[in-house]
Amino acid sequence: MAFFTRKDKEDGRLYILKMYIDNQIVYKIGITKSERIEDRMCEILTSFFKVYRYIPKTVLKRHIKTKIPNTMERHLHHILKDYSITFDKKFNGYTEFFTDIDEKTLLDYIDTLDLNTVLDGVDRIPITEYEYIKEKLDDNAEELLTAKIPF
């Protein structure tokens, strides 16, 4: 269930949540079409609560508005695949968690992301996003990543 959906389906937000689960720090890396990241956080935490009966402390570390949310998410999941964790029970977004990551390195990587790097190692990029990336790399790459919010 979504609390809010953007009318413009092309834009999205990549987000990183830092969560404290069972005395361990884990990171949730995902995307949403919602303008308000808090809505997506509530969906994840509500789903987590229904399964595990508690709400973990959660901190929003980054969210970046982008025209290529699926591609960016797929890129990050690909480079972090060795740090992926699995849960014994399913909940909303349960496949997008990572651990044993240096937070500063991760956030610095996102803040200085080279879009040519995004294209490497990502398979099955949605055609519209791929064409948009190629066009903007030649034209104005800044339009792909806007509204970076530092924390």
C-alpha positions as CSV (number, residue, x, y, z in Angstrom):
1,M,0.0,0.0,0.0
2,A,1.4,3.4,-1.0
3,F,0.5,6.5,1.0
4,F,1.4,8.8,-1.9
5,T,2.4,8.4,-5.5
6,R,3.9,11.1,-7.8
7,K,2.0,12.0,-10.9
8,D,5.2,12.1,-12.9
9,K,6.2,8.4,-13.0
10,E,9.6,9.1,-14.6
11,D,11.1,10.8,-11.6
12,G,12.0,8.8,-8.5
13,R,14.1,8.9,-5.4
14,L,17.0,6.6,-4.5
15,Y,17.2,6.3,-0.7
16,I,19.5,4.8,1.9
17,L,18.2,3.9,5.3
18,K,20.4,3.0,8.2
19,M,18.7,0.5,10.5
20,Y,19.6,-1.0,13.8
21,I,18.3,-4.6,13.8
22,D,19.3,-7.1,16.5
23,N,22.4,-5.1,17.6
24,Q,23.6,-5.0,14.0
25,I,23.7,-2.0,11.6
26,V,22.1,-2.7,8.2
27,Y,21.4,-0.5,5.2
28,K,18.3,-0.5,3.1
29,I,18.9,0.8,-0.4
30,G,15.8,1.3,-2.5
31,I,13.8,3.6,-4.7
32,T,10.4,5.1,-4.4
33,K,8.1,7.2,-6.7
34,S,6.8,9.1,-3.7
35,E,7.9,12.7,-3.2
36,R,8.0,12.0,0.5
37,I,10.6,9.5,1.6
38,E,8.9,9.3,5.0
39,D,5.9,7.6,3.4
40,R,8.2,4.8,2.1
41,M,9.9,4.5,5.4
42,C,6.6,4.0,7.1
43,E,5.6,1.3,4.6
44,I,8.9,-0.6,5.3
45,L,8.7,-0.2,9.1
46,T,5.0,-1.2,9.2
47,S,5.7,-4.3,7.2
48,F,8.7,-5.1,9.3
49,F,6.6,-4.7,12.5
50,K,3.9,-7.0,11.3
51,V,6.5,-9.8,10.8
52,Y,8.9,-9.2,13.7
53,R,6.7,-7.3,16.2
54,Y,9.1,-4.4,16.8
55,I,10.2,-1.3,15.0
56,P,13.9,-0.9,14.6
57,K,15.6,2.5,15.0
58,T,15.9,3.9,11.5
59,V,17.8,6.9,10.1
60,L,17.4,8.3,6.6
61,K,21.0,8.8,5.4
62,R,20.4,10.0,1.8
63,H,17.8,10.5,-0.7
64,I,18.5,11.7,-4.2
65,K,15.9,12.7,-6.8
66,T,16.7,11.2,-10.2
67,K,15.2,10.5,-13.6
68,I,16.9,7.1,-13.5
69,P,15.9,5.5,-10.2
70,N,15.8,1.9,-11.4
71,T,19.2,2.1,-13.0
72,M,20.8,3.7,-9.9
73,E,19.3,1.2,-7.6
74,R,20.3,-1.8,-9.7
75,H,23.9,-0.4,-9.9
76,L,24.2,0.0,-6.1
77,H,22.7,-3.5,-5.5
78,H,25.2,-4.9,-8.0
79,I,28.3,-3.4,-6.5
80,L,27.1,-4.3,-3.0
81,K,25.9,-7.9,-3.8
82,D,28.7,-9.4,-1.6
83,Y,27.3,-7.5,1.4
84,S,23.7,-8.5,0.9
85,I,21.8,-10.1,3.7
86,T,18.7,-12.2,3.8
87,F,16.0,-12.4,6.4
88,D,14.3,-15.5,7.6
89,K,10.9,-13.9,7.0
90,K,9.6,-11.8,4.2
91,F,8.5,-8.2,4.6
92,N,8.3,-5.1,2.3
93,G,11.7,-4.5,0.8
94,Y,13.4,-7.5,2.6
95,T,15.7,-8.3,-0.4
96,E,17.4,-4.9,-0.4
97,F,19.5,-4.9,2.8
98,F,23.2,-4.8,3.1
99,T,25.6,-5.0,6.1
100,D,29.4,-4.6,6.9
101,I,29.5,-1.5,4.7
102,D,31.6,1.5,5.5
103,E,29.0,4.2,5.7
104,K,31.2,7.1,4.8
105,T,32.5,5.3,1.7
106,L,29.0,4.5,0.6
107,L,27.7,8.0,1.0
108,D,30.8,9.5,-0.6
109,Y,30.4,7.2,-3.5
110,I,26.8,8.2,-4.0
111,D,27.7,11.9,-3.6
112,T,30.4,11.7,-6.3
113,L,28.7,9.1,-8.6
114,D,30.0,9.1,-12.2
115,L,27.2,8.2,-14.5
116,N,29.5,6.3,-16.9
117,T,30.2,4.0,-13.9
118,V,26.4,3.5,-13.5
119,L,26.2,2.1,-17.0
120,D,29.0,-0.4,-16.3
121,G,27.9,-3.7,-14.7
122,V,24.2,-3.1,-14.8
123,D,22.2,-5.4,-16.9
124,R,18.7,-4.9,-18.2
125,I,18.6,-1.2,-17.8
126,P,15.1,0.0,-18.8
127,I,15.2,1.2,-22.4
128,T,13.8,4.6,-21.5
129,E,16.4,5.1,-18.7
130,Y,19.3,3.9,-20.9
131,E,18.4,6.3,-23.7
132,Y,17.9,9.1,-21.2
133,I,21.3,8.4,-19.6
134,K,23.1,8.3,-22.9
135,E,21.5,11.6,-24.1
136,K,22.3,13.4,-20.8
137,L,25.9,12.1,-20.6
138,D,26.4,13.8,-24.0
139,D,24.4,16.9,-23.0
140,N,24.0,17.8,-19.4
141,A,24.7,15.1,-16.8
142,E,23.7,17.3,-13.9
143,E,20.0,17.0,-14.8
144,L,20.1,13.3,-14.0
145,L,21.0,13.8,-10.3
146,T,19.2,16.7,-8.7
147,A,18.2,17.7,-5.2
148,K,21.0,16.0,-3.3
149,I,20.2,16.4,0.4
150,P,23.2,16.2,2.6
151,F,23.0,14.8,6.1
